[in-house]
Amino acid sequence: MKSCTQNTEDGKKVFIQTYGCQMNEYDTDKMFEVLRQENYFHTDSQEDADLIILNTCSIREKAEHKVYSELGRLRNLKSANPELKIGVGGCVAQQEGEAILRRDANVDFVFGTDNLFELPRMLRKVHNGEKITQTGRHDRQKVRNFIPEYAFQQISKSGIKAHLTITKGCNNHCSFCVVPLTRGLEVSREPEHIVAEAEKLVSTGTREICLLGQNVNSYKANGVDFVELLNRLDKIDGLQRLRFTSPHPKDFHEKLADAIASLPSLCEHLHLPLQSGSNRILRRMRRWYTIDTFYEKVAMLRDRLPKAAISTDLIVGFPGETDEEFEMTMEAVRNVGFDLIYSFKYSPRPGTRATEYPEHISESIKSERLRILLETQEKIVQEKYQVLVGTEQEVLIEGNHHRKANTVTGRTRGNHPVSIHNSTEKAGELLSVLITRANPNSLEAEPSSAISFAGI
Ligand code: SF4
């Protein structure tokens, strides 16, 4: 969950609460930019706001519940300030539409994932006393261009690290996932616009860009595929690091593994969502790969970069998952040795195929499986971090440590978090460090001098 802040000036104040994934964070940034054209300024206080927007996520049931309880809390603010306008955007809005207005009379407008550029028009109507629902599907051409008039205005919030959306929507229809229903079918942005946006980001101080998409490696526009896009971005002067998330294992090929191994800016880190170690469950999930093909993809990368970091997503307690099938996931976790896992208990999402599957797993079994998974993963991470002690790493500095003096923090190219003692290096600098200690969730280091970065 994230809220953005900025000094307020004359004009109205907007508070945006973001739930869920990086894609939503990116959309929130765009909402701020669109609203800035309407003389709205960020505030980090809901009490102070003239406009509150909840940018919602429906990928997990829990995230959806959070939105409704937040709307409940906002009722008091609205009674204290009837002029306050409340909007709900994002995936829950896309899915529920007008039902949100019926469920909560304090909500003034609801807009889908393709409608954020229409905020000014919606707000004008809202200020005229109308209740609005705008959840129309995207005009594919508009999405490809991301609306030229906003293409550059949206990039004023500079940061050392930035996200850049390259595709929107998904064609895969995994049986547990609402994304194709909420974000629509996949559309790839024009490569020229992506490169121009990346160049603009770098010119305003960004050093690391993470490309976003539900299935980034199926990117294709104007005859440019994902690897070609990476090649073009890699040539941008001043762009130190490039990452992407998430690729689908079925679309991960030798060419992409080669690119990770050879493009200087592309980090030696791959997020490759596995979801389950059981072939039967993978089939029911409609993932279109087997555990053996997943191992082949991992080998493709490790043959080229033996120490590359690999992270993944896993779901426990998918309908019908037996103890043996859960053990297959555990076996995969031990075999691959992921640097990081994002693990979730399966939760049924309305409209998805998996909700109709019989044999739903009880909450207590799901919780127990998640506990076992996390416990095992903790040990794996400890071992992996221990191996890094004594090695030299390149770290992109993100800022000062929030508690310790003379200490800065950043991340390695493998995306491991590091605290560097005896350093006052500025955010955005690359620093060579010697890893001195492994903590449960982070590394500690000292600056080392004159290191040549021959890769990890
Ligand atoms: S690949 Fe599957 S899990 Fe990922 S966004 Fe598409 S449908 Fe959802």
Residues whose N, C-alpha, C, O or C-beta is under 5 A from the ligand:
A	BS01	SF4	C170 N172 H173 C174 C177 V179 Q214 N215
